[in-house]
Amino acid sequence: MVKTMASVSAVIKNLRPFEGRAYVALIGLALLMNLQEAGPEELITALIAGVLFVWYAFSINNCFDVDTDSLNPLKARKNPVASGELTLREGLGLSALLAMAGTGLAFTLNREAFAVYAVMTTLATIYSAPPRLKARPVVDVLSHGLFFGGLPFLYGALVDGSLSQTEIWLAAAITFYSFALELRNHLEDYESDLKAGLRTTPVVIGKGKSEALVDIFSLIAIGIVLYTLTPPMAVVSSLVVARRGLGIKPKTAHRAFDAAMVVALLLAGGSS
């Protein structure tokens, strides 16, 4: 009984539902923007498939992050494959089930939404598994910005089979913000990635330039969202650069960026 409970706990940990809530929310926001255009069955199916995709992306990442996560005690505790709570075979099996279930549900939607779902699932796979894009400079950031940024939003937005101009702008903004988030994640793993010999973008270009890019991508993303509300508001995003002159710590600034992006997205989504 204890072993069974431990296995269930390990499976849930492998899905990392708490960490994936923001990505599920992105899909949910896009679906909410299409409440009038899509039926309840399509919306519910799209949401479930979206949740399965997010779980799959984290699960497959855990399977292929064992080498680096085992070098970082904090990461190892969050990765049941690295900690030995799940075997690699069990982790891969769980990932395969999630991918098949999600793809099967997405297939029942319109072809545009399914095509985007297929692309983002493929990117999430090769990001973690060979050729392991996350260990290749530049493409690590670009691929993450797509499969955990703009594409999930576009997938949800396409539940009605079409895209509005606002949805396209928001997808672009979310992509840029995901670039920033990926750089932030790599910066947190900088030491363990360095020890593991991974050539992530921060390892190649250095911490200073990577932190500057986080600010730039955040500025662009927030600016685009504010522009969808009213063009003059885009200027407000320039306040992002103020944190360097004021000596604000990066983590504090990042929380402010996140809050500003969330508020801007909710305002933009609600006004569409």
Helices and strands as residue ranges (DSSP letters): H 2-15, H 21-32, H 40-64, H 66-69, H 73-78, H 80-83, H 88-107, H 111-128, G 133-135, H 139-145, I 146-150, H 151-157, G 158-160, H 165-188, H 190-196, H 201-205, H 207-229, G 231-241, H 242-245, H 250-271
